[in-house]
Amino acid sequence: MSIFESYIVESSIDEVFDEKKNVRQYWNNIVEDIEKAGLDLLKEKQGDIDWHLEDNGVTFNIYDTHEKSAQRSWSMDPIPFVICEEEWSEIRKGLKQRAKLLNLILRDLYSEQKLIKENIIPAEVVYGHKGYAPEVFDFGFKENFNLYFYATDMARGPDGKMWVINDRTQAPSGLGYAIENRLTMNSIAKDLYPDIMTRKLYTFVEDFKKLLEELTDGDLSRAAILTPGPHNETYFEHAYLSSFLEIDLVQGDDLLSKNGSLWLKSLSGLKKINTLLRRVDDRYCDPLELNDESRLGVAGLVESMRQNNLSVINPIGSAVLENAGLNPFMEKICEYFLQEKLILPQIATWWCGQKKEMDFVIENLEKLIIKKIDRTESIQVYFGKKMSLPEREALKLLLLQSPHQYVAQQEVAFSTIPYYENGTIEPRNAVVRTFCLKKGEDYSVMNGGLVRVAAEKDSLIVSSQRGGTSKDLWILGGKEDDISMAHSFKYAQYVETSIDKISTPKAENLFWLGRYLARAITTTRLIMHVVKKITNFYRYEVGTSKESQVILQNALTHMTMTYPGFLDVSNDESLEIFPMREITSVIKDTSRGGSLAFTVLMLSNTNINLKDILAFESSKLFDKMQKEWNEFINRTNDSTLIVAGELDNFLIYLMAYKELVKESVFKEQGLIIYDVGYKIESALLLISKSRSMLCLKLDRFIGHDVLEGILNSQESFNAYRAFYRSSVNLENVVDFLIINPQFPKSLAYMTAELLKEFKLLPKAKEELTSYEKPIAQAQKLLESIQLVNLLKIEKNEGIYVKLDAMLLKLSDLYLECSSEFSNTYFSHYDE
Amino acid sequence: MIYNIFHKTVFNYQSTVSFSHNIARLKPKESLSQKLLEFSMEFTPKEYESHEFIDSFGNENMHLLLREPHQSLCVVGKSKVEIFPEIIKEQINNLRAKSISFGNALERLSKFHADDLEAKQFLYESKLITRKSKLIKDYALESFAKERDIFEATNELMERIYTDFEFVSGFSDITTPVEKTFETRKGVCQDFAQFGISALRSIGLPAKYMSGYIETLPPQGEEKLFGADASHAWFSVYIPNAGWAEFDPTNNIIPHEQHILLGSGRDYHDISPLKGVVMSSGGSHLSVMVDVRREEEKVYMQAQTQSQNQY
């Protein structure tokens, strides 16, 4: 029994079966293979496909206004969309012609505008289109202002021919998905379709590389892909193409412009970029000259194009070609530029800006589809036949108000194709996206493409934005493809293998990840200690003295810089009676700079920005931690003990996260930068605590309490005991935490480590750099310490003046290091 | 008539700015009726690099990159401009003479006419003048009967804006939508200009935003204080067969000798005197000082040598 028996074609035309329900000749072998396989094998192969796609992390983010963009996996069914060799050669000719034509239109609209001046197209179709960019009005004269990369959506019309439905010109998507579909299809094809020969895709990828080489004078490091970032719906593809084409994947923040050129910021300095494959829409590419609210582009990009230092694929302004208003004039344009007839059929389109056409449209509204000429913003499509009379009247008013902005199109029944889902095969509509690439004076057409299938039976709308699934496009034949070349076509993970190449924003995020993580951990520990003291957690025989409690609390205010905090004299009394009020605010008040909640927020931002570097587990762990943390800080009336327990729990998360960071980031990916940040922050906080807790002259009992406090808050009490085997005294604690060269948490140890790490950084020199100098000075200072001298105190003094002065000096040196480090690596001021 | 113009813009930032791209449009546009005699522009801190270009509306733009860390940016533009009132008068007479009826204009604009192409850029939505409001259209149509002469009708529209709207400063900013200006009947020169443009476009006539200065005079017997002026804005309507005609709804006058043009565009956004992209945290505070002063004696001499005509 044929598995196509239940496949009932309702549409007027089907890809596989002709009007007599016979299998079309070029489908014979494939249909035979599918029949032979049966539904069970199809199901198995569908499983293989799903596994491959998921394993390769192929995702498609769907925009959702209510929730954060959700990633969904990409899907494909095992039945290809097939086009035979003879038909394809005609389609190819047509695609090349259309690509050439659109390129000529693009160049003309941004130079002489002969098309407008000679009345080939109405001015309104251009000036009234949101994609027209007057900012680049004369760039069409430039040699590198071309429609380099062009995608066409096609579907088979009632006459059996493939019709053009849409032109995609500003930043066409889908190439990466098409390649991934093919690689996945290859893995099942040898079992399912053992003898079918298809044209290969690799020559197109080779052509793409050649084009980039041509534009970069052979130096691919001067090209990059500009992505809006990980939240974009097709981010997967941006990363994927960056691997295939072997060029950097960058965001606007990774670039700056000066000397009329674009530069890529990296740890080793600035690197000039002269070619940008952009996946950011026209108006978002440059906040200076285009949309000033955009944060996805780079200020000066248009100026770099203007000064002939940048080729953009495709140039700013190409959105004007995504223009349904051009359709009615394409035949005329083709005649004007090429003296040829248009090869590919289009959907019949009427531009409402002309009186005759407008009258026709108003007359026939219920038979037509009405839409705006541009697709720059929300695409509203009106199906005349589905509208009520009042709705149609309202639409008429809209049309009369701005006729030039609308076109009407004939409603067309496109072909269906068998689609496998959940054990059955049913007919669905599908749209084929093909790709063209400029090659010299001609265009190269990819012998394959991306097929998107309508989400439901009988649905005309095919859009990945709204879900749906895909198919591979097979062009039969392929004897002429040189198989020996095929080995060059493989997916190589392209990683930043050298610390020199880390982009500046990434490095800066790593630095701050270190700083915020150290701050979060240290702050949590100190707060925990203070809270436990309040609840008398340690249950000493002698209760905690009020005086040592006050010193601890003051240290917390100093360290977190949440002034006035516990130092608020006007509020003295209530602070003394209800210390937990202030502590709760230092924990939970996100709006208070320095609070733990604020630090966690900052940490969370850096974590998101580093998502592609950090291990998958670390973001999972972070999400879990943040969820619990948010629940905690949004709760009120927790008892002090519960607060202590939550902090304990949170600290364990932080420590686990810290370990995952250290484990998952390569040294070459900038672990050192993270480490430098971590050490600088730890040192600064240790100095702050020491100034509040070690410099006061206290009586023995109170002093003991406070010293235990600082050791506990450093998680160093046990280590201390192992080291000194003596009771806690000031001299030993200062020795241990500040000048001991062996204890990893001491200032001296961290200082020595930092100096070692500095030598591994890209801008290290023989002599000391500006950020090394203060730390080298700090090391000298620490080495010169004579404890006895440092702890001398005069009778009339309440604090250890010399110790405090030294700590202050060390703090200044560390701050200087931090700011010099930022200037050297993150600001690119002097380059 | 010769004017000396001083235009100082100061940005104060909350935190240090060490990298900023800017575009300045402070150089007055030259035309038959306006000649630029002198021009200088100075940035403090000094720019790292600059590059001049002409935009699609024919305005002079200067692109500047600042790389010196600063907390305040000061830009001073100084120009000396000569205005030729008799040429303007001739132009206005010419426009009046060639102006056609509103109905004929719409008819002509709906078809291809080589002379009208450039003007059609100013017929559609622009960044700041977006929607076509039915209410604003109705307001405009009160002056535009089909058979009415466009020049006369626009003149009346200008008068009506001048009478119906109240000049209130500090009430609006550049992002104030035209609909709000219309609803409150309040605003400053740029609001009135953008409202006029919106009204004209809504009935199908191309209209331009004109940016520049206007000479103001102190109350009789008082001396004019330095820096007492401001930037000014008005609009220009395209009359098929005749050309662009300027109207100043803030002062209810057809610019003829006291208006100095910086440049023009679809709205304020195309021709803002100074814009920039700054990498910095925190906000900024802007202050602007403008002085427009006539060189009295020279004016007479120029007038006598330039033209024998009296008006």
Interface residues (C-beta under 8 A of the other chain):
Chain A: Q113 I116 K117 N119 P122 A123 E124 Y127 G128 P134 E135 F137 D138 L256 S257 K258 N259 G260 P287 L288 E289 D292 A299 G300 E303 R306 Q307 K355 Q401 S402 S827 Y829
Chain B: S18 F19 H21 N22 I23 Y48 E49 H51 F53 D55 S56 F57 H63 L65 R67 P69 S110 F112 A114 L117 K120 Q121 L123 Y124 K132 K275 G276 V277
